[in-house]
Amino acid sequence: MACLNALAEITEKQRKLLQKIEEFKTYISNNRHFITNYGKRDRNGERISTGFVESTVNQVINKRMVKKQGVSTFRYKPGVYVIQLT
């Protein structure tokens, strides 16, 4: 929050965005030990299961967009996966 106070001339929209970024940074910092590095796992040849992720993404998208769309992922290039609405 210290960086937010240092910026005197920002709009309310910019201030809210900076606050959300700070909250996200704190969340990532506090949960870094629980976040899986899928790129590292892929490079090491370890199996990556995305079924539970796809299900969660489907639920979030359905709630946010109030639609019954499916989500699928496909490999774009090594270590990069793309989420596609279907």
PyRosetta script that sets phi, psi and omega in degrees:
from pyrosetta import init, pose_from_sequence

init()
pose = pose_from_sequence("MACLNALAEITEKQRKLLQKIEEFKTYISNNRHFITNYGKRDRNGERISTGFVESTVNQVINKRMVKKQGVSTFRYKPGVYVIQLT")
pose.set_psi(1, -19.9)
pose.set_omega(1, -178.4)
pose.set_phi(2, -60.5)
pose.set_psi(2, -38.4)
pose.set_omega(2, -179.3)
pose.set_phi(3, -68.4)
pose.set_psi(3, -27.1)
pose.set_omega(3, 179.0)
pose.set_phi(4, -68.3)
pose.set_psi(4, -37.9)
pose.set_omega(4, -179.6)
pose.set_phi(5, -72.2)
pose.set_psi(5, -25.7)
pose.set_omega(5, -178.4)
pose.set_phi(6, -73.4)
pose.set_psi(6, -24.3)
pose.set_omega(6, -179.5)
pose.set_phi(7, -92.1)
pose.set_psi(7, 105.0)
pose.set_omega(7, -173.5)
pose.set_phi(8, -80.2)
pose.set_psi(8, -42.2)
pose.set_omega(8, -171.8)
pose.set_phi(9, -108.3)
pose.set_psi(9, 73.1)
pose.set_omega(9, 174.9)
pose.set_phi(10, -125.6)
pose.set_psi(10, 154.4)
pose.set_omega(10, 179.6)
pose.set_phi(11, -76.8)
pose.set_psi(11, 164.9)
pose.set_omega(11, 178.2)
pose.set_phi(12, -60.9)
pose.set_psi(12, -39.7)
pose.set_omega(12, 179.0)
pose.set_phi(13, -63.1)
pose.set_psi(13, -42.3)
pose.set_omega(13, 178.4)
pose.set_phi(14, -66.1)
pose.set_psi(14, -39.8)
pose.set_omega(14, 179.4)
pose.set_phi(15, -62.4)
pose.set_psi(15, -42.8)
pose.set_omega(15, 178.9)
pose.set_phi(16, -64.2)
pose.set_psi(16, -40.6)
pose.set_omega(16, 178.0)
pose.set_phi(17, -62.6)
pose.set_psi(17, -45.9)
pose.set_omega(17, 178.6)
pose.set_phi(18, -61.7)
pose.set_psi(18, -38.1)
pose.set_omega(18, 178.1)
pose.set_phi(19, -64.0)
pose.set_psi(19, -43.6)
pose.set_omega(19, 178.3)
pose.set_phi(20, -64.3)
pose.set_psi(20, -38.2)
pose.set_omega(20, 177.6)
pose.set_phi(21, -63.5)
pose.set_psi(21, -42.3)
pose.set_omega(21, 177.7)
pose.set_phi(22, -62.7)
pose.set_psi(22, -41.7)
pose.set_omega(22, 178.3)
pose.set_phi(23, -63.5)
pose.set_psi(23, -41.8)
pose.set_omega(23, 178.6)
pose.set_phi(24, -64.3)
pose.set_psi(24, -42.7)
pose.set_omega(24, 178.3)
pose.set_phi(25, -60.3)
pose.set_psi(25, -42.8)
pose.set_omega(25, 178.4)
pose.set_phi(26, -65.0)
pose.set_psi(26, -42.8)
pose.set_omega(26, 179.2)
pose.set_phi(27, -60.0)
pose.set_psi(27, -48.1)
pose.set_omega(27, 179.9)
pose.set_phi(28, -62.2)
pose.set_psi(28, -43.6)
pose.set_omega(28, 179.9)
pose.set_phi(29, -61.2)
pose.set_psi(29, -44.2)
pose.set_omega(29, -178.2)
pose.set_phi(30, -72.1)
pose.set_psi(30, -23.5)
pose.set_omega(30, -175.6)
pose.set_phi(31, -114.4)
pose.set_psi(31, 13.2)
pose.set_omega(31, -174.2)
pose.set_phi(32, -59.5)
pose.set_psi(32, -27.9)
pose.set_omega(32, -179.3)
pose.set_phi(33, -76.4)
pose.set_psi(33, -15.5)
pose.set_omega(33, -177.4)
pose.set_phi(34, -104.7)
pose.set_psi(34, -5.1)
pose.set_omega(34, -177.5)
pose.set_phi(35, -90.3)
pose.set_psi(35, 122.0)
pose.set_omega(35, -178.0)
pose.set_phi(36, -76.9)
pose.set_psi(36, 133.5)
pose.set_omega(36, 175.8)
pose.set_phi(37, -90.8)
pose.set_psi(37, 90.5)
pose.set_omega(37, -176.3)
pose.set_phi(38, -67.9)
pose.set_psi(38, -30.3)
pose.set_omega(38, 176.8)
pose.set_phi(39, -62.4)
pose.set_psi(39, -43.9)
pose.set_omega(39, 178.5)
pose.set_phi(40, -64.7)
pose.set_psi(40, -43.9)
pose.set_omega(40, 178.9)
pose.set_phi(41, -61.6)
pose.set_psi(41, -41.2)
pose.set_omega(41, -180.0)
pose.set_phi(42, -64.6)
pose.set_psi(42, -44.2)
pose.set_omega(42, 179.2)
pose.set_phi(43, -63.6)
pose.set_psi(43, -29.4)
pose.set_omega(43, 178.8)
pose.set_phi(44, -86.3)
pose.set_psi(44, 3.0)
pose.set_omega(44, 178.8)
pose.set_phi(45, 75.1)
pose.set_psi(45, 15.3)
pose.set_omega(45, 179.3)
pose.set_phi(46, -80.0)
pose.set_psi(46, 148.4)
pose.set_omega(46, 179.9)
pose.set_phi(47, -69.0)
pose.set_psi(47, 138.0)
pose.set_omega(47, 177.9)
pose.set_phi(48, -120.8)
pose.set_psi(48, 117.7)
pose.set_omega(48, 177.8)
pose.set_phi(49, -99.4)
pose.set_psi(49, 124.4)
pose.set_omega(49, -178.3)
pose.set_phi(50, -112.1)
pose.set_psi(50, 6.8)
pose.set_omega(50, -177.7)
pose.set_phi(51, -58.0)
pose.set_psi(51, -46.6)
pose.set_omega(51, -179.4)
pose.set_phi(52, -68.1)
pose.set_psi(52, -32.1)
pose.set_omega(52, 178.0)
pose.set_phi(53, -68.0)
pose.set_psi(53, -45.8)
pose.set_omega(53, 179.7)
pose.set_phi(54, -60.9)
pose.set_psi(54, -40.4)
pose.set_omega(54, 178.7)
pose.set_phi(55, -62.8)
pose.set_psi(55, -44.6)
pose.set_omega(55, 179.4)
pose.set_phi(56, -64.1)
pose.set_psi(56, -44.7)
pose.set_omega(56, 178.5)
pose.set_phi(57, -61.1)
pose.set_psi(57, -42.7)
pose.set_omega(57, 176.9)
pose.set_phi(58, -56.8)
pose.set_psi(58, -46.6)
pose.set_omega(58, -178.8)
pose.set_phi(59, -63.0)
pose.set_psi(59, -44.6)
pose.set_omega(59, -179.5)
pose.set_phi(60, -63.9)
pose.set_psi(60, -47.1)
pose.set_omega(60, -179.1)
pose.set_phi(61, -63.0)
pose.set_psi(61, -43.1)
pose.set_omega(61, 179.6)
pose.set_phi(62, -61.4)
pose.set_psi(62, -41.3)
pose.set_omega(62, 179.4)
pose.set_phi(63, -69.0)
pose.set_psi(63, -41.0)
pose.set_omega(63, -177.0)
pose.set_phi(64, -74.2)
pose.set_psi(64, -39.1)
pose.set_omega(64, -174.2)
pose.set_phi(65, -100.1)
pose.set_psi(65, -5.5)
pose.set_omega(65, -178.7)
pose.set_phi(66, 50.7)
pose.set_psi(66, 46.3)
pose.set_omega(66, 179.1)
pose.set_phi(67, -133.2)
pose.set_psi(67, 162.7)
pose.set_omega(67, 177.5)
pose.set_phi(68, -108.6)
pose.set_psi(68, 65.2)
pose.set_omega(68, 179.5)
pose.set_phi(69, -100.2)
pose.set_psi(69, 150.8)
pose.set_omega(69, 174.5)
pose.set_phi(70, -93.8)
pose.set_psi(70, 164.2)
pose.set_omega(70, 177.7)
pose.set_phi(71, -130.2)
pose.set_psi(71, 135.9)
pose.set_omega(71, 174.3)
pose.set_phi(72, -132.7)
pose.set_psi(72, 156.5)
pose.set_omega(72, 177.6)
pose.set_phi(73, -118.5)
pose.set_psi(73, 150.8)
pose.set_omega(73, 173.0)
pose.set_phi(74, -143.8)
pose.set_psi(74, 156.4)
pose.set_omega(74, -176.8)
pose.set_phi(75, -83.4)
pose.set_psi(75, 119.2)
pose.set_omega(75, 179.8)
pose.set_phi(76, -82.6)
pose.set_psi(76, -46.7)
pose.set_omega(76, 174.3)
pose.set_phi(77, -159.2)
pose.set_psi(77, 168.4)
pose.set_omega(77, -175.7)
pose.set_phi(78, -50.8)
pose.set_psi(78, 122.9)
pose.set_omega(78, 177.5)
pose.set_phi(79, 84.6)
pose.set_psi(79, -2.6)
pose.set_omega(79, -177.8)
pose.set_phi(80, -121.5)
pose.set_psi(80, 121.0)
pose.set_omega(80, 178.2)
pose.set_phi(81, -115.9)
pose.set_psi(81, 143.6)
pose.set_omega(81, -177.4)
pose.set_phi(82, -114.9)
pose.set_psi(82, 135.9)
pose.set_omega(82, 176.0)
pose.set_phi(83, -95.0)
pose.set_psi(83, 128.6)
pose.set_omega(83, -176.0)
pose.set_phi(84, -124.7)
pose.set_psi(84, 127.8)
pose.set_omega(84, 174.6)
pose.set_phi(85, -75.7)
pose.set_psi(85, 135.8)
pose.set_omega(85, 179.7)
pose.set_phi(86, -120.2)
pose.dump_pdb("model.pdb")
